[in-house]
Amino acid sequence: MIVMRAEDEIYVKIYTIEKEIIVTACDKEVLGLKLKDPQRRISFYVDPAYFKGELKNIESLVEILRNATSANLVGKRVVEAALKAGLVHSEAIIEVENIPIAFFTRV
């Protein structure tokens, strides 16, 4: 049995629409935040209705992302895991209020 420490918990939600597998994931502590960067005209809400899925660990997230056709990722641990796994390019990551955000899609 794997025991997750609270600081390792992330939310992962999977949406399946026909052949598409869309994954949303965020670090637990960013859920519900409203991130803003007025200079770049960015406003991003980590909406619990969209992001709050099951609590998972990083290893589970990476396995899920390997099968995803697209993903929306928010938070240091989540984005770093996708970057290390080669699923997201470093230039595709933006930071808003020091919180990394990344999206990917497979074509």
MARTIPA-456105 format. One record per residue (C-alpha): chain; residue in one letter; x, y, z; residue number from 0. Coordinates in nm, 2 decimals. Example, Ala and Ser with C-alpha at 12.3 -4.5 7.8 and 13.67 -1.06 7.14 Angstrom:
REM residues 2
A_A_1.23_-0.45_0.78_0 .
A_S_1.37_-0.11_0.71_1 .
//
This chain:
REM residues 107
A_M_0.00_0.00_0.00_0 .
A_I_0.13_0.34_-0.10_1 .
A_V_0.08_0.61_0.17_2 .
A_M_0.08_0.96_0.03_3 .
A_R_0.21_1.25_0.23_4 .
A_A_-0.02_1.55_0.22_5 .
A_E_0.24_1.76_0.04_6 .
A_D_0.26_1.50_-0.23_7 .
A_E_-0.11_1.49_-0.31_8 .
A_I_-0.24_1.63_-0.64_9 .
A_Y_-0.58_1.63_-0.79_10 .
A_V_-0.63_1.44_-1.12_11 .
A_K_-0.94_1.44_-1.32_12 .
A_I_-1.00_1.25_-1.65_13 .
A_Y_-1.25_1.34_-1.91_14 .
A_T_-1.32_1.10_-2.19_15 .
A_I_-1.50_1.24_-2.50_16 .
A_E_-1.52_0.99_-2.78_17 .
A_K_-1.15_0.91_-2.86_18 .
A_E_-1.01_1.20_-2.66_19 .
A_I_-0.87_1.16_-2.31_20 .
A_I_-0.84_1.50_-2.15_21 .
A_V_-0.66_1.52_-1.81_22 .
A_T_-0.67_1.80_-1.57_23 .
A_A_-0.43_1.80_-1.28_24 .
A_C_-0.32_2.05_-1.01_25 .
A_D_-0.12_2.06_-0.69_26 .
A_K_-0.36_2.02_-0.40_27 .
A_E_-0.28_2.36_-0.26_28 .
A_V_-0.35_2.56_-0.58_29 .
A_L_-0.71_2.43_-0.62_30 .
A_G_-0.95_2.73_-0.61_31 .
A_L_-0.69_3.00_-0.66_32 .
A_K_-0.75_3.29_-0.89_33 .
A_L_-0.42_3.38_-1.05_34 .
A_K_-0.37_3.71_-1.22_35 .
A_D_-0.10_3.89_-1.41_36 .
A_P_-0.24_4.23_-1.52_37 .
A_Q_0.07_4.32_-1.73_38 .
A_R_0.02_4.01_-1.95_39 .
A_R_-0.36_4.03_-1.93_40 .
A_I_-0.37_3.68_-1.78_41 .
A_S_-0.65_3.57_-1.54_42 .
A_F_-0.66_3.20_-1.46_43 .
A_Y_-0.90_3.03_-1.21_44 .
A_V_-0.81_2.68_-1.09_45 .
A_D_-1.18_2.59_-1.08_46 .
A_P_-1.26_2.30_-0.85_47 .
A_A_-1.55_2.20_-1.08_48 .
A_Y_-1.29_2.14_-1.35_49 .
A_F_-0.98_2.04_-1.17_50 .
A_K_-1.09_1.86_-0.85_51 .
A_G_-1.08_1.49_-0.93_52 .
A_E_-0.92_1.21_-0.73_53 .
A_L_-0.62_1.26_-0.51_54 .
A_K_-0.32_1.09_-0.67_55 .
A_N_0.06_1.09_-0.64_56 .
A_I_0.30_1.21_-0.91_57 .
A_E_0.39_0.86_-1.04_58 .
A_S_0.02_0.79_-1.10_59 .
A_L_-0.02_1.12_-1.28_60 .
A_V_0.27_1.06_-1.52_61 .
A_E_0.12_0.72_-1.62_62 .
A_I_-0.22_0.88_-1.68_63 .
A_L_-0.06_1.16_-1.88_64 .
A_R_0.12_0.91_-2.11_65 .
A_N_-0.23_0.80_-2.24_66 .
A_A_-0.38_1.15_-2.25_67 .
A_T_-0.46_1.33_-2.58_68 .
A_S_-0.44_1.66_-2.40_69 .
A_A_-0.39_1.80_-2.05_70 .
A_N_-0.43_2.11_-1.84_71 .
A_L_-0.17_2.13_-1.56_72 .
A_V_-0.13_2.37_-1.28_73 .
A_G_0.12_2.38_-0.99_74 .
A_K_0.49_2.32_-0.94_75 .
A_R_0.49_1.94_-0.88_76 .
A_V_0.24_1.87_-1.15_77 .
A_V_0.41_2.07_-1.42_78 .
A_E_0.76_1.96_-1.32_79 .
A_A_0.65_1.60_-1.34_80 .
A_A_0.52_1.65_-1.70_81 .
A_L_0.84_1.83_-1.79_82 .
A_K_1.07_1.56_-1.65_83 .
A_A_0.86_1.29_-1.83_84 .
A_G_0.91_1.48_-2.16_85 .
A_L_0.54_1.55_-2.20_86 .
A_V_0.57_1.93_-2.18_87 .
A_H_0.85_2.16_-2.33_88 .
A_S_1.00_2.42_-2.09_89 .
A_E_0.91_2.70_-2.33_90 .
A_A_0.54_2.60_-2.31_91 .
A_I_0.52_2.67_-1.94_92 .
A_I_0.39_3.01_-1.82_93 .
A_E_0.40_3.13_-1.46_94 .
A_V_0.13_3.34_-1.30_95 .
A_E_0.20_3.45_-0.94_96 .
A_N_0.49_3.20_-0.94_97 .
A_I_0.25_2.91_-1.02_98 .
A_P_0.35_2.72_-1.33_99 .
A_I_0.07_2.64_-1.58_100 .
A_A_0.11_2.41_-1.89_101 .
A_F_-0.11_2.26_-2.15_102 .
A_F_-0.04_2.00_-2.40_103 .
A_T_-0.22_1.82_-2.69_104 .
A_R_-0.12_1.54_-2.91_105 .
A_V_-0.20_1.56_-3.28_106 .
//
